[in-house]
Amino acid sequence: MNQQPRKAGKGLLIFPLLKDLSKADGILVKNEGIRRGFIANGIDVDTLEFNTGGVFNGDEKIYSFSPGRYARIFQYNVTAWKNILAYITRKQYDFIWFRIPILTPPIAWFVKGLKKAYPHCTILLEYGAYPYVNELGRFKRTLFHLNRGYEKMTHRNADYVITYSGQQSVDNLPNIPINNGIDLDNIPVADPGPIDRQLNFISVSSLKKWHAYERFIAGLPAYLSKPGHLPIHFDIVGNGPEFDKLVQLVDELKLKEQITFHKFKTGAELDAIYARNHVAIGTLGFHRIGITNSSSLKNREYFARGLPIVLSTPDLDMPPSLPYVLYVPEGEEPVDIAAVVAFAQRAYRPGLNREIRAYADAHVSWTSKIAEVLPYLTQRQAAATAAS
């Protein structure tokens, strides 16, 4: 299928996440941010999205899933991709942005089919993080290792990869060096007022092992035992595999007055919790899964909310030179709460929240991130046009 490259940019975004089964998933918010980031930069894009009913391009249904769960799983992982490829090749795109699910042979053949059908089209593969094997359960980890050869095949048939993890390349496929972004439009700025009688902390997450909030909790008793300490409260928002362990730890350390568990919250309820907090506690255990460069979406939401942040793993968008960023040591030791309190007192001043939000607008919005991607797409298309 011989197609000539188009001079005007037209893109296709493929987000293979079942939306109606993932309503609380931050990846859905991220996908919409990417789409809006392209539009804000003047780029026309179509978007393929998935739900339990099928695959859609806007209002157009291009593939139907069976109502049965197991049949749908088989279609999602195997048979749907051939039909999706047939649909795409009836269109014409200058670039395709594909968020990779776990690699399987049908995914590999799908990407190979795209490159064969679209030799002048720039194919960009997005990973949430790479390598991601340490985030997988036992079965999916086995599947990952069995399909490693197909992963290499997929990379051979693409032009760029985005990993948000700091690599220069993956299997010789050049990485576009951006971090995650965030759509700031619907995120209000928190304004809790000065730190006087109590210092309030917040974390919002899916409570996985790499969030490591037990490090912060375990540091509280030593701080609270000091005479004249500033009272502290910690709002833990979210639910997940570590929830029961954290509740048990709080009980054992007799910290129920200092820590409130909220489980999952969204909308106005979440906004209200954010509004009373002074400092956000970011992920404190990325070292547990081998991540050495953070690009956490939640970190970016904290900045969008205007909150100073405590981190452990380096995040290039949040350098330690910023007066509202504190890095604590990686590892399993409890966090030094006295140092965190001193940081909060040092950082907080009138107008700080708006200053952090302005930084987020300039440096971590999806509009700014997609603007960094566009020169790579333009360069690749110019090279393809010259070679044709």
DABEL-V52474 format. One record per residue. N is the residue number from 1. PSI is psi in degrees with one decimal (NA if undefined). D_FIRST is the distance of its C-alpha to the first C-alpha in Angstrom with 2 decimals. Layout:
((N/PSI/D_FIRST) (N/PSI/D_FIRST))
//
This chain:
((1/106.9/0.00) (2/118.7/3.81) (3/138.7/6.38) (4/144.1/10.01) (5/144.8/12.56) (6/146.5/15.14) (7/-39.4/18.74) (8/140.7/20.29) (9/131.2/20.03) (10/125.3/18.55) (11/159.3/18.68) (12/127.0/18.32) (13/129.6/21.24) (14/115.5/21.26) (15/90.0/24.86) (16/65.6/25.30) (17/128.2/29.05) (18/104.6/30.80) (19/-40.4/32.55) (20/-6.8/35.33) (21/1.2/36.33) (22/41.7/36.42) (23/-28.2/38.39) (24/7.0/40.47) (25/125.6/37.71) (26/-19.9/37.59) (27/-32.9/33.87) (28/-42.3/33.34) (29/-41.1/35.31) (30/-46.3/33.33) (31/-43.7/29.95) (32/-35.3/31.36) (33/-40.5/32.75) (34/-46.1/29.41) (35/-47.8/27.91) (36/-29.8/30.96) (37/-41.4/30.91) (38/-45.6/27.55) (39/-41.3/28.88) (40/-25.0/32.15) (41/11.9/30.36) (42/21.2/28.71) (43/129.9/25.17) (44/124.1/23.35) (45/143.7/22.09) (46/156.9/21.10) (47/119.5/22.64) (48/120.5/21.88) (49/153.5/25.33) (50/141.6/26.76) (51/-176.9/30.05) (52/-15.3/31.68) (53/-22.8/30.45) (54/-158.7/26.73) (55/134.3/23.93) (56/142.7/24.02) (57/96.0/22.28) (58/-124.5/25.55) (59/-6.1/27.16) (60/120.8/24.08) (61/121.1/24.20) (62/-11.7/20.82) (63/139.6/22.35) (64/131.9/25.96) (65/147.9/28.04) (66/151.5/30.87) (67/-26.2/34.34) (68/138.1/35.62) (69/-47.7/35.56) (70/-36.2/34.61) (71/-40.1/31.87) (72/-42.0/30.47) (73/-42.4/30.71) (74/-43.8/28.77) (75/-45.9/26.02) (76/-41.1/25.94) (77/-20.1/25.77) (78/-72.1/23.67) (79/-25.1/22.10) (80/-30.9/21.09) (81/-31.9/18.33) (82/-40.3/15.97) (83/-38.6/16.60) (84/-41.4/16.31) (85/-44.0/12.86) (86/-39.2/11.81) (87/-47.7/13.67) (88/-39.2/12.37) (89/-5.8/8.65) (90/-7.9/10.14) (91/-170.1/11.77) (92/121.3/11.41) (93/150.3/13.52) (94/-29.1/14.97) (95/153.5/16.45) (96/124.4/16.89) (97/116.8/20.43) (98/113.6/20.86) (99/115.8/24.44) (100/124.3/24.49) (101/-171.7/26.72) (102/135.0/28.30) (103/129.9/25.76) (104/162.9/24.96) (105/-42.5/22.54) (106/-34.2/20.42) (107/-43.7/20.19) (108/-44.4/19.20) (109/-31.4/16.39) (110/-48.0/15.28) (111/-39.5/15.18) (112/-39.3/13.43) (113/-36.9/10.66) (114/-46.8/10.60) (115/-36.8/10.52) (116/-41.7/7.68) (117/-28.9/5.47) (118/67.0/7.73) (119/-23.9/9.00) (120/-0.5/11.22) (121/135.7/12.46) (122/121.2/15.90) (123/122.3/16.50) (124/123.8/20.20) (125/128.4/22.07) (126/129.5/25.47) (127/145.0/28.38) (128/-35.8/31.65) (129/155.0/33.38) (130/131.5/32.69) (131/151.1/33.98) (132/6.0/34.58) (133/-34.1/35.86) (134/-10.8/39.47) (135/-9.6/38.82) (136/151.4/37.75) (137/176.7/40.09) (138/-46.7/40.81) (139/-48.7/38.22) (140/-29.7/35.28) (141/-40.5/36.49) (142/-42.4/36.39) (143/-40.6/32.86) (144/-48.6/31.89) (145/-36.5/33.39) (146/-30.3/31.88) (147/15.6/28.34) (148/-37.2/28.87) (149/-36.4/26.56) (150/-30.2/23.71) (151/-44.9/24.61) (152/-39.4/24.19) (153/-41.6/20.77) (154/-44.4/19.81) (155/-32.2/21.31) (156/-23.8/19.49) (157/17.7/16.11) (158/171.9/17.53) (159/-35.8/18.94) (160/160.8/22.22) (161/149.6/24.59) (162/122.5/27.45) (163/-19.7/30.39) (164/17.6/33.39) (165/2.2/35.37) (166/-1.1/35.79) (167/151.5/33.75) (168/-30.1/32.28) (169/163.2/29.40) (170/116.1/28.34) (171/42.2/27.20) (172/6.7/26.65) (173/119.1/24.39) (174/137.0/26.19) (175/130.6/27.94) (176/116.8/28.27) (177/74.9/32.07) (178/159.7/32.89) (179/173.1/35.15) (180/155.8/34.92) (181/-173.7/35.73) (182/148.6/37.34) (183/113.2/37.38) (184/-8.8/40.98) (185/-39.0/41.26) (186/22.1/42.98) (187/111.5/44.96) (188/153.7/48.62) (189/130.9/50.69) (190/144.3/53.47) (191/78.2/56.91) (192/-7.1/59.44) (193/-179.0/62.19) (194/158.5/64.18) (195/107.5/64.84) (196/-69.9/68.49) (197/-21.6/69.65) (198/142.2/66.52) (199/123.1/63.22) (200/130.3/60.31) (201/153.6/57.16) (202/145.0/54.00) (203/143.6/51.04) (204/120.1/48.18) (205/179.4/45.89) (206/11.4/44.77) (207/59.7/47.59) (208/170.5/45.78) (209/-29.0/47.55) (210/-10.8/46.08) (211/-34.1/47.67) (212/40.7/51.02) (213/-17.0/53.27) (214/-23.7/56.05) (215/-40.4/56.50) (216/-45.6/57.50) (217/-44.0/59.62) (218/-21.0/61.40) (219/-14.0/62.39) (220/-44.3/64.18) (221/-42.3/67.46) (222/-40.4/68.43) (223/-43.3/67.86) (224/-17.7/69.62) (225/-10.4/72.63) (226/134.9/73.38) (227/140.1/76.15) (228/16.6/75.08) (229/152.8/71.37) (230/128.2/69.20) (231/143.9/68.28) (232/144.2/64.64) (233/142.1/62.38) (234/114.2/58.89) (235/117.8/56.56) (236/109.1/54.00) (237/129.8/51.35) (238/167.5/48.86) (239/152.4/48.78) (240/-170.9/47.32) (241/-23.4/48.25) (242/1.5/50.86) (243/-53.3/52.68) (244/-37.4/55.51) (245/-40.7/56.11) (246/-41.4/56.52) (247/-43.9/58.86) (248/-42.0/60.93) (249/-42.3/61.15) (250/-40.9/62.34) (251/-46.1/64.95) (252/-36.6/66.15) (253/1.8/66.51) (254/54.3/68.16) (255/22.5/65.77) (256/-29.0/65.35) (257/-24.1/66.95) (258/-17.3/64.52) (259/132.1/61.21) (260/128.8/59.67) (261/128.0/56.74) (262/-8.3/54.77) (263/-156.2/51.91) (264/132.4/48.79) (265/151.6/49.26) (266/172.8/47.04) (267/-138.5/47.50) (268/-34.2/51.06) (269/-44.1/52.58) (270/-42.2/50.55) (271/-40.5/51.22) (272/-36.3/54.93) (273/-44.9/54.94) (274/-40.0/53.13) (275/-21.7/55.60) (276/5.0/58.58) (277/145.9/57.14) (278/-36.1/57.60) (279/140.0/55.40) (280/140.3/52.22) (281/110.8/52.01) (282/-171.2/48.54) (283/131.7/47.21) (284/10.2/49.82) (285/31.5/48.29) (286/-23.9/44.78) (287/-22.0/46.31) (288/-22.4/46.53) (289/18.5/42.78) (290/15.0/42.21) (291/123.3/40.93) (292/-8.5/42.36) (293/113.9/40.71) (294/141.8/40.93) (295/42.0/38.51) (296/131.0/40.11) (297/-38.0/39.16) (298/-37.0/42.75) (299/-41.3/44.13) (300/-34.3/42.25) (301/-39.6/43.61) (302/-43.8/47.07) (303/-40.3/46.63) (304/-33.5/45.35) (305/-10.9/48.55) (306/24.7/50.54) (307/137.1/51.92) (308/157.8/52.91) (309/144.9/51.31) (310/125.4/52.44) (311/169.9/49.84) (312/-40.4/49.90) (313/134.8/46.43) (314/137.5/45.33) (315/116.0/43.06) (316/-25.0/41.94) (317/-6.6/42.07) (318/67.3/45.64) (319/152.3/47.54) (320/-13.4/51.15) (321/-19.0/52.35) (322/134.3/51.85) (323/-9.7/55.24) (324/24.2/53.81) (325/130.9/52.03) (326/126.0/53.99) (327/128.1/52.70) (328/158.5/54.73) (329/143.3/54.53) (330/163.8/51.92) (331/-170.4/53.41) (332/2.5/55.38) (333/148.6/58.54) (334/148.6/59.68) (335/141.2/58.88) (336/98.2/61.80) (337/-33.7/62.38) (338/-39.2/65.05) (339/-36.3/62.53) (340/-42.1/60.09) (341/-44.0/62.91) (342/-39.9/63.95) (343/-45.9/60.37) (344/-43.9/60.24) (345/-35.1/63.61) (346/-38.8/62.71) (347/-36.5/59.37) (348/132.2/60.45) (349/161.2/61.67) (350/135.0/61.41) (351/-1.7/57.96) (352/-42.8/56.22) (353/-40.2/53.88) (354/-33.1/52.61) (355/-42.7/52.24) (356/-40.8/50.03) (357/-40.5/47.94) (358/-39.0/47.48) (359/-42.2/46.29) (360/-42.5/43.79) (361/-42.2/42.46) (362/-28.3/41.92) (363/-22.9/40.70) (364/9.7/39.32) (365/153.6/37.73) (366/-28.6/34.00) (367/-44.0/33.95) (368/-35.7/35.27) (369/-44.0/33.00) (370/-32.7/29.72) (371/-30.3/31.06) (372/-25.7/31.17) (373/-34.8/27.50) (374/-39.3/26.14) (375/-32.5/26.95) (376/-40.6/24.80) (377/-42.0/21.74) (378/-43.3/22.59) (379/-43.7/23.21) (380/-40.9/19.96) (381/-37.1/17.96) (382/-40.0/20.27) (383/-40.0/19.74) (384/-39.4/15.92) (385/-42.0/16.45) (386/-31.7/19.11) (387/-14.4/17.12) (388/NA/14.25))
//
